[in-house]
Amino acid sequence: MRCPICKQPVTYEGNPFRPFCSERCKLIDLDNWLEGRYCVPDAAGEKPSRREPTGEDNDETGHDR
Ligand SMILES: [Zn+2]
């Protein structure tokens, strides 16, 4: 078994942080996971609640034509 974060061999038995080698790697993984979770909807949704000039520009172009 290896730590998915630092790729070090991990002792599974009696290891409270398994499958990670230490609490630090566990926190790093959790952080990555949370970051990815927050990033995914932001990248996929692409500004449903954000006002950008792109939308206005598009509207103007359509109106002009
Ligand atoms: Zn590790």
N, CA, C, O and the ligand as a Tripos MOL2 file, in Angstrom:
@<TRIPOS>MOLECULE
protein
  261   259    66     0     0
PROTEIN
NO_CHARGES

@<TRIPOS>ATOM
      1 N           0.8500   -1.1990    0.0000 N.3       1 MET1
      2 CA          0.0000    0.0000    0.0000 C.3       1 MET1
      3 C           0.8810    1.2430    0.0000 C.2       1 MET1
      4 O           1.8540    1.3390    0.7480 O.2       1 MET1
      5 N           0.5170    2.1830   -0.8510 N.am      2 ARG2
      6 CA          1.3010    3.4150   -0.9090 C.3       2 ARG2
      7 C           0.4050    4.6130   -0.6710 C.2       2 ARG2
      8 O          -0.7860    4.6100   -0.9820 O.2       2 ARG2
      9 N           1.0160    5.6240   -0.1130 N.am      3 CYS3
     10 CA          0.2730    6.8530    0.1300 C.3       3 CYS3
     11 C          -0.0700    7.5000   -1.2130 C.2       3 CYS3
     12 O           0.8290    7.7320   -2.0210 O.2       3 CYS3
     13 N          -1.3220    7.7900   -1.4680 N.am      4 PRO4
     14 CA         -1.7060    8.3870   -2.7440 C.3       4 PRO4
     15 C          -1.1680    9.8050   -2.9190 C.2       4 PRO4
     16 O          -1.1860   10.3450   -4.0250 O.2       4 PRO4
     17 N          -0.7070   10.3910   -1.8650 N.am      5 ILE5
     18 CA         -0.2130   11.7710   -1.9490 C.3       5 ILE5
     19 C           1.2860   11.8000   -2.2040 C.2       5 ILE5
     20 O           1.7350   12.3840   -3.1900 O.2       5 ILE5
     21 N           2.0540   11.1840   -1.3380 N.am      6 CYS6
     22 CA          3.5060   11.2740   -1.4660 C.3       6 CYS6
     23 C           4.1150    9.9840   -1.9810 C.2       6 CYS6
     24 O           5.3320    9.8950   -2.1430 O.2       6 CYS6
     25 N           3.2840    8.9800   -2.2400 N.am      7 LYS7
     26 CA          3.7320    7.7170   -2.8340 C.3       7 LYS7
     27 C           4.7070    6.9570   -1.9430 C.2       7 LYS7
     28 O           5.4890    6.1370   -2.4240 O.2       7 LYS7
     29 N           4.6590    7.2260   -0.6840 N.am      8 GLN8
     30 CA          5.5230    6.4930    0.2340 C.3       8 GLN8
     31 C           4.7980    5.2290    0.6720 C.2       8 GLN8
     32 O           3.5700    5.1970    0.7540 O.2       8 GLN8
     33 N           5.5710    4.1970    0.9500 N.am      9 PRO9
     34 CA          4.9530    2.9780    1.4820 C.3       9 PRO9
     35 C           4.2370    3.2680    2.7880 C.2       9 PRO9
     36 O           4.7760    3.9420    3.6650 O.2       9 PRO9
     37 N           3.0420    2.7640    2.9090 N.am     10 VAL10
     38 CA          2.2390    3.0500    4.0920 C.3      10 VAL10
     39 C           1.9680    1.7730    4.8580 C.2      10 VAL10
     40 O           1.6670    0.7310    4.2760 O.2      10 VAL10
     41 N           2.0750    1.8670    6.1420 N.am     11 THR11
     42 CA          1.7090    0.7350    6.9830 C.3      11 THR11
     43 C           0.2170    0.7920    7.2680 C.2      11 THR11
     44 O          -0.2840    1.7350    7.8800 O.2      11 THR11
     45 N          -0.4580   -0.2110    6.8220 N.am     12 TYR12
     46 CA         -1.9080   -0.1830    6.9570 C.3      12 TYR12
     47 C          -2.3330   -0.4850    8.3930 C.2      12 TYR12
     48 O          -3.2740    0.1000    8.9280 O.2      12 TYR12
     49 N          -1.6080   -1.4120    8.9840 N.am     13 GLU13
     50 CA         -2.0150   -1.8600   10.3110 C.3      13 GLU13
     51 C          -1.7580   -0.7900   11.3660 C.2      13 GLU13
     52 O          -0.6470   -0.2710   11.4680 O.2      13 GLU13
     53 N          -2.7450   -0.4730   12.1200 N.am     14 GLY14
     54 CA         -2.5730    0.4960   13.1960 C.3      14 GLY14
     55 C          -2.3270    1.9020   12.6920 C.2      14 GLY14
     56 O          -1.8090    2.7530   13.4150 O.2      14 GLY14
     57 N          -2.7030    2.1380   11.4420 N.am     15 ASN15
     58 CA         -2.4810    3.4770   10.9000 C.3      15 ASN15
     59 C          -3.8050    4.2270   10.8460 C.2      15 ASN15
     60 O          -4.6800    3.8880   10.0480 O.2      15 ASN15
     61 N          -3.9560    5.2300   11.6780 N.am     16 PRO16
     62 CA         -5.2350    5.9660   11.7280 C.3      16 PRO16
     63 C          -5.4300    6.8610   10.5150 C.2      16 PRO16
     64 O          -6.5220    7.3830   10.2920 O.2      16 PRO16
     65 N          -4.3790    7.0350    9.7370 N.am     17 PHE17
     66 CA         -4.4840    7.9540    8.6000 C.3      17 PHE17
     67 C          -4.5600    7.2160    7.2810 C.2      17 PHE17
     68 O          -4.5110    7.8350    6.2180 O.2      17 PHE17
     69 N          -4.6790    5.8920    7.3370 N.am     18 ARG18
     70 CA         -4.7290    5.1390    6.0880 C.3      18 ARG18
     71 C          -5.8730    5.6280    5.2100 C.2      18 ARG18
     72 O          -6.8920    6.0640    5.7440 O.2      18 ARG18
     73 N          -5.7510    5.5750    3.9180 N.am     19 PRO19
     74 CA         -4.5930    4.9990    3.2170 C.3      19 PRO19
     75 C          -3.4330    5.9710    3.0880 C.2      19 PRO19
     76 O          -2.5410    5.7580    2.2670 O.2      19 PRO19
     77 N          -3.4300    6.9960    3.8560 N.am     20 PHE20
     78 CA         -2.3390    7.9650    3.7800 C.3      20 PHE20
     79 C          -1.2820    7.6210    4.8130 C.2      20 PHE20
     80 O          -1.5340    6.8720    5.7570 O.2      20 PHE20
     81 N          -0.0890    8.1800    4.6200 N.am     21 CYS21
     82 CA          1.0190    7.8290    5.4970 C.3      21 CYS21
     83 C           0.9560    8.6600    6.7630 C.2      21 CYS21
     84 O           1.4670    8.2420    7.8020 O.2      21 CYS21
     85 N           0.3440    9.8210    6.6960 N.am     22 SER22
     86 CA          0.3390   10.6870    7.8700 C.3      22 SER22
     87 C          -0.8650   11.6280    7.8120 C.2      22 SER22
     88 O          -1.5890   11.6940    6.8190 O.2      22 SER22
     89 N          -1.0410   12.3320    8.8890 N.am     23 GLU23
     90 CA         -2.1780   13.2620    8.9300 C.3      23 GLU23
     91 C          -2.0130   14.3560    7.8850 C.2      23 GLU23
     92 O          -2.9850   14.8540    7.3180 O.2      23 GLU23
     93 N          -0.7610   14.7140    7.6480 N.am     24 ARG24
     94 CA         -0.5030   15.7940    6.7000 C.3      24 ARG24
     95 C          -1.0060   15.4130    5.3020 C.2      24 ARG24
     96 O          -1.6800   16.1950    4.6310 O.2      24 ARG24
     97 N          -0.6620   14.1940    4.8870 N.am     25 CYS25
     98 CA         -1.0840   13.7570    3.5610 C.3      25 CYS25
     99 C          -2.6030   13.6310    3.5140 C.2      25 CYS25
    100 O          -3.2260   13.9100    2.4900 O.2      25 CYS25
    101 N          -3.1750   13.2220    4.5950 N.am     26 LYS26
    102 CA         -4.6310   13.1080    4.6530 C.3      26 LYS26
    103 C          -5.2670   14.4790    4.4540 C.2      26 LYS26
    104 O          -6.2450   14.6190    3.7200 O.2      26 LYS26
    105 N          -4.7120   15.4710    5.1030 N.am     27 LEU27
    106 CA         -5.2460   16.8260    4.9670 C.3      27 LEU27
    107 C          -5.0090   17.3690    3.5640 C.2      27 LEU27
    108 O          -5.8490   18.0760    3.0080 O.2      27 LEU27
    109 N          -3.8680   17.0320    3.0080 N.am     28 ILE28
    110 CA         -3.5650   17.4860    1.6530 C.3      28 ILE28
    111 C          -4.5850   16.9120    0.6810 C.2      28 ILE28
    112 O          -5.0840   17.6100   -0.2010 O.2      28 ILE28
    113 N          -4.8830   15.6430    0.8530 N.am     29 ASP29
    114 CA         -5.8560   15.0010   -0.0350 C.3      29 ASP29
    115 C          -7.2280   15.6250    0.1460 C.2      29 ASP29
    116 O          -7.9400   15.8900   -0.8230 O.2      29 ASP29
    117 N          -7.5860   15.8540    1.3950 N.am     30 LEU30
    118 CA         -8.8870   16.4730    1.6650 C.3      30 LEU30
    119 C          -8.9610   17.8590    1.0290 C.2      30 LEU30
    120 O          -9.9810   18.2600    0.4700 O.2      30 LEU30
    121 N          -7.8610   18.5610    1.1340 N.am     31 ASP31
    122 CA         -7.8060   19.9070    0.5540 C.3      31 ASP31
    123 C          -7.9640   19.8290   -0.9590 C.2      31 ASP31
    124 O          -8.7190   20.5960   -1.5550 O.2      31 ASP31
    125 N          -7.2500   18.9010   -1.5670 N.am     32 ASN32
    126 CA         -7.3560   18.7370   -3.0180 C.3      32 ASN32
    127 C          -8.7840   18.3990   -3.4070 C.2      32 ASN32
    128 O          -9.3290   18.9220   -4.3780 O.2      32 ASN32
    129 N          -9.3600   17.5250   -2.6350 N.am     33 TRP33
    130 CA        -10.7170   17.0730   -2.9330 C.3      33 TRP33
    131 C         -11.6980   18.2380   -2.8430 C.2      33 TRP33
    132 O         -12.5460   18.4230   -3.7170 O.2      33 TRP33
    133 N         -11.5710   19.0070   -1.7880 N.am     34 LEU34
    134 CA        -12.4810   20.1360   -1.6100 C.3      34 LEU34
    135 C         -12.2690   21.1730   -2.7090 C.2      34 LEU34
    136 O         -13.2200   21.7480   -3.2390 O.2      34 LEU34
    137 N         -11.0120   21.3930   -3.0330 N.am     35 GLU35
    138 CA        -10.7140   22.3780   -4.0720 C.3      35 GLU35
    139 C         -11.3090   21.9370   -5.3980 C.2      35 GLU35
    140 O         -11.9010   22.7340   -6.1260 O.2      35 GLU35
    141 N         -11.1470   20.6730   -5.6970 N.am     36 GLY36
    142 CA        -11.6940   20.1500   -6.9460 C.3      36 GLY36
    143 C         -13.1960   20.2430   -6.9680 C.2      36 GLY36
    144 O         -13.8080   20.5050   -8.0030 O.2      36 GLY36
    145 N         -13.7840   20.0230   -5.8040 N.am     37 ARG37
    146 CA        -15.2310   20.0450   -5.7120 C.3      37 ARG37
    147 C         -15.7520   21.4620   -5.9670 C.2      37 ARG37
    148 O         -16.7720   21.6630   -6.6260 O.2      37 ARG37
    149 N         -15.0300   22.4150   -5.4300 N.am     38 TYR38
    150 CA        -15.4770   23.7950   -5.6150 C.3      38 TYR38
    151 C         -15.1790   24.2860   -7.0290 C.2      38 TYR38
    152 O         -15.8690   25.1530   -7.5650 O.2      38 TYR38
    153 N         -14.1370   23.7100   -7.6130 N.am     39 CYS39
    154 CA        -13.6920   24.1820   -8.9190 C.3      39 CYS39
    155 C         -14.5980   23.6560  -10.0280 C.2      39 CYS39
    156 O         -14.8600   24.3550  -11.0060 O.2      39 CYS39
    157 N         -15.0660   22.4470   -9.8750 N.am     40 VAL40
    158 CA        -15.8190   21.7980  -10.9630 C.3      40 VAL40
    159 C         -17.0750   22.5690  -11.3520 C.2      40 VAL40
    160 O         -17.2540   22.8790  -12.5300 O.2      40 VAL40
    161 N         -17.9480   22.8850  -10.4040 N.am     41 PRO41
    162 CA        -19.1830   23.5980  -10.7810 C.3      41 PRO41
    163 C         -18.8810   24.9880  -11.3290 C.2      41 PRO41
    164 O         -19.6170   25.5050  -12.1700 O.2      41 PRO41
    165 N         -17.8040   25.5840  -10.8540 N.am     42 ASP42
    166 CA        -17.4550   26.9280  -11.3070 C.3      42 ASP42
    167 C         -17.0100   26.8960  -12.7640 C.2      42 ASP42
    168 O         -17.3390   27.7840  -13.5510 O.2      42 ASP42
    169 N         -16.2500   25.8470  -13.1090 N.am     43 ALA43
    170 CA        -15.7160   25.7650  -14.4710 C.3      43 ALA43
    171 C         -16.7950   25.2800  -15.4350 C.2      43 ALA43
    172 O         -16.8330   25.6820  -16.5980 O.2      43 ALA43
    173 N         -17.6670   24.4130  -14.9340 N.am     44 ALA44
    174 CA        -18.6820   23.8460  -15.8160 C.3      44 ALA44
    175 C         -19.8460   24.8260  -16.0010 C.2      44 ALA44
    176 O         -20.3690   24.9890  -17.1040 O.2      44 ALA44
    177 N         -20.2350   25.4660  -14.9110 N.am     45 GLY45
    178 CA        -21.3800   26.3800  -14.9780 C.3      45 GLY45
    179 C         -21.0370   27.6310  -15.7600 C.2      45 GLY45
    180 O         -21.8400   28.1120  -16.5600 O.2      45 GLY45
    181 N         -19.8700   28.1480  -15.5340 N.am     46 GLU46
    182 CA        -19.4070   29.3390  -16.2330 C.3      46 GLU46
    183 C         -20.3530   30.5330  -16.0780 C.2      46 GLU46
    184 O         -21.1100   30.8750  -16.9860 O.2      46 GLU46
    185 N         -20.2840   31.1330  -14.9330 N.am     47 LYS47
    186 CA        -20.9570   32.4010  -14.6590 C.3      47 LYS47
    187 C         -22.4710   32.4840  -14.8570 C.2      47 LYS47
    188 O         -22.9580   33.2170  -15.7170 O.2      47 LYS47
    189 N         -23.2130   31.7130  -14.0390 N.am     48 PRO48
    190 CA        -24.6550   31.9530  -14.0630 C.3      48 PRO48
    191 C         -25.0170   33.1690  -13.2200 C.2      48 PRO48
    192 O         -26.0130   33.8440  -13.4800 O.2      48 PRO48
    193 N         -24.1810   33.4460  -12.1900 N.am     49 SER49
    194 CA        -24.4830   34.5500  -11.2960 C.3      49 SER49
    195 C         -23.4470   35.6550  -11.4470 C.2      49 SER49
    196 O         -23.3560   36.5470  -10.6030 O.2      49 SER49
    197 N         -22.6740   35.5960  -12.5150 N.am     50 ARG50
    198 CA        -21.6200   36.5900  -12.6840 C.3      50 ARG50
    199 C         -21.9390   37.4820  -13.8820 C.2      50 ARG50
    200 O         -22.2530   36.9870  -14.9640 O.2      50 ARG50
    201 N         -21.8610   38.7460  -13.6920 N.am     51 ARG51
    202 CA        -22.1800   39.6560  -14.7960 C.3      51 ARG51
    203 C         -20.9310   39.9190  -15.6320 C.2      51 ARG51
    204 O         -19.9240   40.4040  -15.1170 O.2      51 ARG51
    205 N         -20.9980   39.6130  -16.8660 N.am     52 GLU52
    206 CA        -19.8300   39.8240  -17.7210 C.3      52 GLU52
    207 C         -20.2330   40.6030  -18.9640 C.2      52 GLU52
    208 O         -21.3510   40.4730  -19.4620 O.2      52 GLU52
    209 N         -19.3380   41.3830  -19.4360 N.am     53 PRO53
    210 CA        -19.6310   42.2070  -20.6250 C.3      53 PRO53
    211 C         -19.8550   41.3670  -21.8760 C.2      53 PRO53
    212 O         -20.3820   41.8560  -22.8750 O.2      53 PRO53
    213 N         -19.4500   40.0940  -21.8140 N.am     54 THR54
    214 CA        -19.6000   39.2290  -22.9940 C.3      54 THR54
    215 C         -21.0670   39.0860  -23.3550 C.2      54 THR54
    216 O         -21.4380   39.1520  -24.5270 O.2      54 THR54
    217 N         -21.9020   38.8890  -22.3350 N.am     55 GLY55
    218 CA        -23.3360   38.7030  -22.6080 C.3      55 GLY55
    219 C         -23.9310   39.9680  -23.2150 C.2      55 GLY55
    220 O         -24.7160   39.9030  -24.1600 O.2      55 GLY55
    221 N         -23.5590   41.0990  -22.6750 N.am     56 GLU56
    222 CA        -24.0850   42.3490  -23.1810 C.3      56 GLU56
    223 C         -23.6470   42.5970  -24.6290 C.2      56 GLU56
    224 O         -24.3920   43.0910  -25.4750 O.2      56 GLU56
    225 N         -22.3910   42.2200  -24.8470 N.am     57 ASP57
    226 CA        -21.8320   42.4030  -26.1930 C.3      57 ASP57
    227 C         -22.5870   41.5420  -27.2000 C.2      57 ASP57
    228 O         -22.8850   41.9660  -28.3160 O.2      57 ASP57
    229 N         -22.8830   40.3230  -26.7660 N.am     58 ASN58
    230 CA        -23.6080   39.4200  -27.6670 C.3      58 ASN58
    231 C         -24.9800   39.9870  -27.9840 C.2      58 ASN58
    232 O         -25.4410   39.9540  -29.1250 O.2      58 ASN58
    233 N         -25.6140   40.5010  -26.9580 N.am     59 ASP59
    234 CA        -26.9580   41.0340  -27.1290 C.3      59 ASP59
    235 C         -26.9420   42.2320  -28.0910 C.2      59 ASP59
    236 O         -27.8250   42.4060  -28.9310 O.2      59 ASP59
    237 N         -25.9260   43.0180  -27.9290 N.am     60 GLU60
    238 CA        -25.8240   44.2030  -28.7710 C.3      60 GLU60
    239 C         -25.6350   43.8130  -30.2480 C.2      60 GLU60
    240 O         -26.2130   44.4050  -31.1600 O.2      60 GLU60
    241 N         -24.8010   42.7930  -30.4270 N.am     61 THR61
    242 CA        -24.5150   42.3470  -31.8010 C.3      61 THR61
    243 C         -25.7950   41.8450  -32.4640 C.2      61 THR61
    244 O         -26.0730   42.1440  -33.6250 O.2      61 THR61
    245 N         -26.5730   41.0670  -31.6870 N.am     62 GLY62
    246 CA        -27.8070   40.5220  -32.2450 C.3      62 GLY62
    247 C         -28.7830   41.6410  -32.5710 C.2      62 GLY62
    248 O         -29.4940   41.5920  -33.5750 O.2      62 GLY62
    249 N         -28.8080   42.6470  -31.7120 N.am     63 HIS63
    250 CA        -29.7440   43.7530  -31.9090 C.3      63 HIS63
    251 C         -29.3770   44.6030  -33.1340 C.2      63 HIS63
    252 O         -30.2170   45.1390  -33.8570 O.2      63 HIS63
    253 N         -28.0550   44.6800  -33.3020 N.am     64 ASP64
    254 CA        -27.5650   45.5330  -34.3950 C.3      64 ASP64
    255 C         -27.8870   44.9060  -35.7580 C.2      64 ASP64
    256 O         -28.1300   45.5750  -36.7630 O.2      64 ASP64
    257 N         -27.8700   43.5440  -35.7070 N.am     65 ARG65
    258 CA        -28.0420   42.8940  -37.0070 C.3      65 ARG65
    259 C         -29.4750   42.9230  -37.4660 C.2      65 ARG65
    260 O         -29.7880   42.4160  -38.5430 O.2      65 ARG65
    261 ZN          2.0400   10.5470    2.3950 Zn       66 ZN66
@<TRIPOS>BOND
     1     1     2 1
     2     2     3 1
     3     3     4 2
     4     3     5 am
     5     5     6 1
     6     6     7 1
     7     7     8 2
     8     7     9 am
     9     9    10 1
    10    10    11 1
    11    11    12 2
    12    11    13 am
    13    13    14 1
    14    14    15 1
    15    15    16 2
    16    15    17 am
    17    17    18 1
    18    18    19 1
    19    19    20 2
    20    19    21 am
    21    21    22 1
    22    22    23 1
    23    23    24 2
    24    23    25 am
    25    25    26 1
    26    26    27 1
    27    27    28 2
    28    27    29 am
    29    29    30 1
    30    30    31 1
    31    31    32 2
    32    31    33 am
    33    33    34 1
    34    34    35 1
    35    35    36 2
    36    35    37 am
    37    37    38 1
    38    38    39 1
    39    39    40 2
    40    39    41 am
    41    41    42 1
    42    42    43 1
    43    43    44 2
    44    43    45 am
    45    45    46 1
    46    46    47 1
    47    47    48 2
    48    47    49 am
    49    49    50 1
    50    50    51 1
    51    51    52 2
    52    51    53 am
    53    53    54 1
    54    54    55 1
    55    55    56 2
    56    55    57 am
    57    57    58 1
    58    58    59 1
    59    59    60 2
    60    59    61 am
    61    61    62 1
    62    62    63 1
    63    63    64 2
    64    63    65 am
    65    65    66 1
    66    66    67 1
    67    67    68 2
    68    67    69 am
    69    69    70 1
    70    70    71 1
    71    71    72 2
    72    71    73 am
    73    73    74 1
    74    74    75 1
    75    75    76 2
    76    75    77 am
    77    77    78 1
    78    78    79 1
    79    79    80 2
    80    79    81 am
    81    81    82 1
    82    82    83 1
    83    83    84 2
    84    83    85 am
    85    85    86 1
    86    86    87 1
    87    87    88 2
    88    87    89 am
    89    89    90 1
    90    90    91 1
    91    91    92 2
    92    91    93 am
    93    93    94 1
    94    94    95 1
    95    95    96 2
    96    95    97 am
    97    97    98 1
    98    98    99 1
    99    99   100 2
   100    99   101 am
   101   101   102 1
   102   102   103 1
   103   103   104 2
   104   103   105 am
   105   105   106 1
   106   106   107 1
   107   107   108 2
   108   107   109 am
   109   109   110 1
   110   110   111 1
   111   111   112 2
   112   111   113 am
   113   113   114 1
   114   114   115 1
   115   115   116 2
   116   115   117 am
   117   117   118 1
   118   118   119 1
   119   119   120 2
   120   119   121 am
   121   121   122 1
   122   122   123 1
   123   123   124 2
   124   123   125 am
   125   125   126 1
   126   126   127 1
   127   127   128 2
   128   127   129 am
   129   129   130 1
   130   130   131 1
   131   131   132 2
   132   131   133 am
   133   133   134 1
   134   134   135 1
   135   135   136 2
   136   135   137 am
   137   137   138 1
   138   138   139 1
   139   139   140 2
   140   139   141 am
   141   141   142 1
   142   142   143 1
   143   143   144 2
   144   143   145 am
   145   145   146 1
   146   146   147 1
   147   147   148 2
   148   147   149 am
   149   149   150 1
   150   150   151 1
   151   151   152 2
   152   151   153 am
   153   153   154 1
   154   154   155 1
   155   155   156 2
   156   155   157 am
   157   157   158 1
   158   158   159 1
   159   159   160 2
   160   159   161 am
   161   161   162 1
   162   162   163 1
   163   163   164 2
   164   163   165 am
   165   165   166 1
   166   166   167 1
   167   167   168 2
   168   167   169 am
   169   169   170 1
   170   170   171 1
   171   171   172 2
   172   171   173 am
   173   173   174 1
   174   174   175 1
   175   175   176 2
   176   175   177 am
   177   177   178 1
   178   178   179 1
   179   179   180 2
   180   179   181 am
   181   181   182 1
   182   182   183 1
   183   183   184 2
   184   183   185 am
   185   185   186 1
   186   186   187 1
   187   187   188 2
   188   187   189 am
   189   189   190 1
   190   190   191 1
   191   191   192 2
   192   191   193 am
   193   193   194 1
   194   194   195 1
   195   195   196 2
   196   195   197 am
   197   197   198 1
   198   198   199 1
   199   199   200 2
   200   199   201 am
   201   201   202 1
   202   202   203 1
   203   203   204 2
   204   203   205 am
   205   205   206 1
   206   206   207 1
   207   207   208 2
   208   207   209 am
   209   209   210 1
   210   210   211 1
   211   211   212 2
   212   211   213 am
   213   213   214 1
   214   214   215 1
   215   215   216 2
   216   215   217 am
   217   217   218 1
   218   218   219 1
   219   219   220 2
   220   219   221 am
   221   221   222 1
   222   222   223 1
   223   223   224 2
   224   223   225 am
   225   225   226 1
   226   226   227 1
   227   227   228 2
   228   227   229 am
   229   229   230 1
   230   230   231 1
   231   231   232 2
   232   231   233 am
   233   233   234 1
   234   234   235 1
   235   235   236 2
   236   235   237 am
   237   237   238 1
   238   238   239 1
   239   239   240 2
   240   239   241 am
   241   241   242 1
   242   242   243 1
   243   243   244 2
   244   243   245 am
   245   245   246 1
   246   246   247 1
   247   247   248 2
   248   247   249 am
   249   249   250 1
   250   250   251 1
   251   251   252 2
   252   251   253 am
   253   253   254 1
   254   254   255 1
   255   255   256 2
   256   255   257 am
   257   257   258 1
   258   258   259 1
   259   259   260 2
@<TRIPOS>SUBSTRUCTURE
     1 MET1         2 RESIDUE 1 A MET
     2 ARG2         6 RESIDUE 1 A ARG
     3 CYS3        10 RESIDUE 1 A CYS
     4 PRO4        14 RESIDUE 1 A PRO
     5 ILE5        18 RESIDUE 1 A ILE
     6 CYS6        22 RESIDUE 1 A CYS
     7 LYS7        26 RESIDUE 1 A LYS
     8 GLN8        30 RESIDUE 1 A GLN
     9 PRO9        34 RESIDUE 1 A PRO
    10 VAL10       38 RESIDUE 1 A VAL
    11 THR11       42 RESIDUE 1 A THR
    12 TYR12       46 RESIDUE 1 A TYR
    13 GLU13       50 RESIDUE 1 A GLU
    14 GLY14       54 RESIDUE 1 A GLY
    15 ASN15       58 RESIDUE 1 A ASN
    16 PRO16       62 RESIDUE 1 A PRO
    17 PHE17       66 RESIDUE 1 A PHE
    18 ARG18       70 RESIDUE 1 A ARG
    19 PRO19       74 RESIDUE 1 A PRO
    20 PHE20       78 RESIDUE 1 A PHE
    21 CYS21       82 RESIDUE 1 A CYS
    22 SER22       86 RESIDUE 1 A SER
    23 GLU23       90 RESIDUE 1 A GLU
    24 ARG24       94 RESIDUE 1 A ARG
    25 CYS25       98 RESIDUE 1 A CYS
    26 LYS26      102 RESIDUE 1 A LYS
    27 LEU27      106 RESIDUE 1 A LEU
    28 ILE28      110 RESIDUE 1 A ILE
    29 ASP29      114 RESIDUE 1 A ASP
    30 LEU30      118 RESIDUE 1 A LEU
    31 ASP31      122 RESIDUE 1 A ASP
    32 ASN32      126 RESIDUE 1 A ASN
    33 TRP33      130 RESIDUE 1 A TRP
    34 LEU34      134 RESIDUE 1 A LEU
    35 GLU35      138 RESIDUE 1 A GLU
    36 GLY36      142 RESIDUE 1 A GLY
    37 ARG37      146 RESIDUE 1 A ARG
    38 TYR38      150 RESIDUE 1 A TYR
    39 CYS39      154 RESIDUE 1 A CYS
    40 VAL40      158 RESIDUE 1 A VAL
    41 PRO41      162 RESIDUE 1 A PRO
    42 ASP42      166 RESIDUE 1 A ASP
    43 ALA43      170 RESIDUE 1 A ALA
    44 ALA44      174 RESIDUE 1 A ALA
    45 GLY45      178 RESIDUE 1 A GLY
    46 GLU46      182 RESIDUE 1 A GLU
    47 LYS47      186 RESIDUE 1 A LYS
    48 PRO48      190 RESIDUE 1 A PRO
    49 SER49      194 RESIDUE 1 A SER
    50 ARG50      198 RESIDUE 1 A ARG
    51 ARG51      202 RESIDUE 1 A ARG
    52 GLU52      206 RESIDUE 1 A GLU
    53 PRO53      210 RESIDUE 1 A PRO
    54 THR54      214 RESIDUE 1 A THR
    55 GLY55      218 RESIDUE 1 A GLY
    56 GLU56      222 RESIDUE 1 A GLU
    57 ASP57      226 RESIDUE 1 A ASP
    58 ASN58      230 RESIDUE 1 A ASN
    59 ASP59      234 RESIDUE 1 A ASP
    60 GLU60      238 RESIDUE 1 A GLU
    61 THR61      242 RESIDUE 1 A THR
    62 GLY62      246 RESIDUE 1 A GLY
    63 HIS63      250 RESIDUE 1 A HIS
    64 ASP64      254 RESIDUE 1 A ASP
    65 ARG65      258 RESIDUE 1 A ARG
    66 ZN66       261 GROUP 0 **** ****
